[in-house]
Amino acid sequence: MATQNYIPREYALHSEMEALRWAMESMLQHCQSFGMDCKDLIAMINDPHVWPSFATELEKIETLKTCFRILRLLIFSERSTRFQIS
C-alpha cells in the first residue's frame, strides 16, 4: 500500500474524518464494518447538515458509503471491550 500524504488538520474531528475516509478507501473490497471511539464522528455522518464546516469531508464519506453493499460504523465503548452498533 502506498504511503499517504497526510495533511495536518487543525481540529481532531478533521483527523478522525480523514482517518475514516482513508480506511474506507483502503478496504473497499475487504471490509464492511469500521470501529471507532469517536461518537462525534458518528453523529456527523448520521446528521451532516448540523456540521456545515465539515461538508466537503462528509460528502466524501457519503460517496464512499455507496461503494459498500453493507456498511456498519461501530462505536467502541471505553467502558467495555465490546463493540456497540451505533
C-alpha angles and dihedrals in degrees: 000000000000121000112258122227101238115209109206111241126215094220130048092230091058088055092048090049092048091049092051092047091051092047092049092049091047095049102041093126099033115040140054101174132056122190126204141160097223112101091181090061091055089047090052093051094045095048109020096166090070090060106054094160088065096048096118094048093044091051089056091050091049090052091050092048089063090060092065121078089207122011127184124185110199131197116219108218114225089212096056140031093233127097118237123204111237 
